[in-house]
Amino acid sequence: MHFAHKIILFFFCFLCVLDGISQEKADSLKPKHSPKLATAMSAVLPGLGQAYNKKYWKIPIIYVASGTLIYMSIQNNSYYKNFKNAYKELYSTDPNGYYYMYNTSFTLTGLQAEKEHYRKNRDLCLILTAGIYVLNIIDATVDAYLIDFDVSDNLSMKVQPTLFMLAQRSAVSTGLKICLTLEK
């Protein structure tokens, strides 16, 4: 290779490196989408991280699910308190008698069973509400990490029948071949 060719090659490589450095600086000047910020925003106010990630359609889902579970918790707690008070009243007045409530007569064991039923439902609704809250935070974090992920339609997959040569037995076997194609 001649000396002039080496200088041209060196100069070309130098320009490529400079272009890469300038591209990194330009990328570093752009404000980055912060997963930590999305996480903190969703932890402070559910749905705020989704708004930061511009996934506005998820916000009503979070609030409808949480609101429904909170409403069910309040209802179950109300029934629990009613059955608990009825149990106390029947136990103190006539343990072998009946208590009339909600157009039904209950024995002491019936009141106890209903009280436990509504307590379990209340607790389950509260646990599910906490789960929705945690899932909201996880969703905002994952969305923030994947905000720049390229999801293009240029991915194809073919499944074809094929023949394989088995070297150990000198035989031919049939099978399926899966071809993934990534196009730009």
Buried (B, 14 or more C-beta within 10 A) or exposed (E): EEEEEEEEEEEEEEEEEEEEEEEEEEEEEEEEBEBEBBBBBBBEEBBBBBBBBEBEEBBEBBBEBBEBBBEBBEBBBEBBBBBBBBBEEBEEEEEEEBBEBEEEEBBBEBBBEBBEBBBEBBBBBBEBBEEBBEBBBEBBBBBBBEBEEEEEEEEEEEEEEEEEEEEEEEEEEEEEEEEEEEEE
